[in-house]
Amino acid sequence: MKTSPQPGLTYEFKFKIPVTKTVPHLFPESQLFREMPQVLATGFMVGLVEWACIEAIRPCLDWPREQTLGTRVNLNHTAPTPPGLTVTVKVRLEKVEGRRLEFAVNAHDGVDTISTGTHERFIIDSAKFGTKVAEKMAHFAE
């Protein structure tokens, strides 16, 4: 680790929502999703939150040897965001317990607050994690 992450670390992330991040594009294999409104999909909103948290913590890590993975998401999604609006995700590192990081999250689309909540991530060693995944795949292939 370059520096030890400290509670109070903040980051602001902005992303203009394209049509490809709306509900019909979440799982194009699903006819049900394809028939739904073209607004930011909750699944893509969660991805934006993860992206913001990764960007926030990356300067503290020996990237890409060290990375973080999401382990818990506790977010609401309270307002629709049509394509073309820019979502601003603000994150604040609230707790650091060893490799466990907990962020407070607020997202706004320029008109409404669209999400608040928390997101938990763990710092991982990429090589060790890759080994575990390979072992899992080998077990599955047997």
C-alpha positions as CSV (number, residue, x, y, z in Angstrom):
1,M,0.0,0.0,0.0
2,K,1.3,3.4,-0.9
3,T,-0.5,5.2,2.0
4,S,-2.9,3.9,4.6
5,P,-6.5,5.0,3.7
6,Q,-8.0,7.3,6.3
7,P,-11.6,7.9,7.2
8,G,-12.7,11.3,5.9
9,L,-11.3,10.7,2.4
10,T,-13.8,12.1,-0.2
11,Y,-14.2,11.9,-3.9
12,E,-16.6,13.3,-6.5
13,F,-17.3,11.5,-9.7
14,K,-19.4,12.7,-12.7
15,F,-20.8,10.6,-15.5
16,K,-23.2,11.6,-18.3
17,I,-25.7,8.9,-18.7
18,P,-25.9,7.4,-22.3
19,V,-28.8,5.4,-23.6
20,T,-26.7,2.3,-23.2
21,K,-26.8,2.6,-19.4
22,T,-30.6,2.5,-19.2
23,V,-32.9,-0.4,-18.1
24,P,-33.5,-1.9,-21.6
25,H,-29.7,-2.4,-21.9
26,L,-29.1,-4.0,-18.5
27,F,-29.7,-7.5,-19.8
28,P,-30.5,-7.3,-23.4
29,E,-31.3,-11.0,-23.3
30,S,-34.4,-10.2,-21.3
31,Q,-37.5,-9.1,-23.2
32,L,-38.9,-7.7,-20.0
33,F,-36.0,-5.3,-19.5
34,R,-36.1,-4.3,-23.2
35,E,-39.8,-3.2,-22.7
36,M,-39.0,-1.0,-19.7
37,P,-38.4,2.8,-19.6
38,Q,-35.1,4.3,-20.8
39,V,-33.9,5.5,-17.5
40,L,-30.7,4.8,-15.6
41,A,-30.8,1.1,-14.5
42,T,-30.2,0.5,-10.8
43,G,-27.5,-2.1,-11.8
44,F,-25.6,0.6,-13.7
45,M,-26.1,3.0,-10.8
46,V,-24.4,0.5,-8.5
47,G,-21.5,0.3,-11.0
48,L,-21.1,4.1,-10.9
49,V,-20.9,4.0,-7.1
50,E,-18.3,1.2,-7.3
51,W,-16.3,3.2,-9.9
52,A,-16.3,6.3,-7.7
53,C,-15.1,4.3,-4.7
54,I,-12.3,2.7,-6.7
55,E,-11.2,6.1,-8.0
56,A,-11.3,7.5,-4.4
57,I,-9.1,4.7,-2.9
58,R,-6.8,4.0,-5.9
59,P,-4.1,6.6,-5.0
60,C,-3.6,4.8,-1.6
61,L,-3.0,1.5,-3.3
62,D,-0.1,-0.1,-5.2
63,W,-2.4,-0.4,-8.3
64,P,-2.8,-2.9,-10.0
65,R,-1.1,-5.3,-7.6
66,E,-3.6,-4.1,-4.9
67,Q,-7.2,-3.5,-5.9
68,T,-10.6,-3.4,-4.1
69,L,-13.7,-5.5,-4.6
70,G,-17.2,-4.6,-3.6
71,T,-18.7,-6.9,-0.9
72,R,-21.8,-5.0,0.2
73,V,-24.1,-2.5,-1.3
74,N,-26.8,-0.7,0.7
75,L,-28.3,1.9,-1.7
76,N,-31.7,3.2,-2.5
77,H,-32.7,4.4,-6.0
78,T,-35.3,7.1,-5.5
79,A,-35.6,9.0,-8.8
80,P,-35.4,8.2,-12.5
81,T,-32.5,9.6,-14.5
82,P,-33.1,9.9,-18.3
83,P,-30.2,9.7,-20.7
84,G,-28.3,12.9,-21.2
85,L,-28.3,14.0,-17.5
86,T,-25.0,13.9,-15.6
87,V,-24.9,11.9,-12.4
88,T,-22.6,13.2,-9.7
89,V,-21.6,10.5,-7.2
90,K,-20.0,11.8,-3.9
91,V,-18.3,9.2,-1.7
92,R,-16.8,9.5,1.7
93,L,-14.6,6.9,3.4
94,E,-16.3,6.4,6.8
95,K,-14.5,3.3,8.3
96,V,-11.3,1.5,7.8
97,E,-11.0,-1.9,9.6
98,G,-7.9,-3.7,8.3
99,R,-8.6,-4.3,4.6
100,R,-12.4,-3.5,4.9
101,L,-13.5,-0.1,3.7
102,E,-16.9,1.5,4.2
103,F,-18.1,4.4,2.1
104,A,-21.0,6.7,2.5
105,V,-22.6,7.5,-0.8
106,N,-24.8,10.3,-2.3
107,A,-25.7,10.5,-6.0
108,H,-27.5,13.4,-7.7
109,D,-28.6,13.8,-11.4
110,G,-28.7,17.6,-11.4
111,V,-32.4,17.6,-10.7
112,D,-32.9,15.0,-7.9
113,T,-31.0,13.1,-5.3
114,I,-31.2,9.6,-6.9
115,S,-29.4,7.5,-4.3
116,T,-28.0,7.5,-0.8
117,G,-26.5,4.7,1.2
118,T,-23.3,2.8,1.9
119,H,-20.9,0.7,0.0
120,E,-18.3,-1.8,1.5
121,R,-15.1,-2.8,-0.3
122,F,-12.1,-5.0,0.6
123,I,-8.5,-4.4,-0.4
124,I,-7.2,-7.5,-2.2
125,D,-3.9,-8.7,-3.5
126,S,-4.7,-9.3,-7.2
127,A,-2.4,-12.3,-7.7
128,K,-3.7,-14.1,-4.6
129,F,-7.3,-13.4,-5.7
130,G,-6.5,-14.6,-9.2
131,T,-5.2,-17.8,-7.8
132,K,-8.4,-18.4,-5.8
133,V,-10.5,-17.8,-8.9
134,A,-8.4,-20.2,-10.9
135,E,-8.8,-22.9,-8.2
136,K,-12.5,-22.4,-8.2
137,M,-12.7,-22.7,-12.0
138,A,-10.5,-25.9,-11.9
139,H,-12.9,-27.4,-9.3
140,F,-15.9,-26.5,-11.4
141,A,-14.3,-28.1,-14.5
142,E,-13.8,-31.4,-12.8
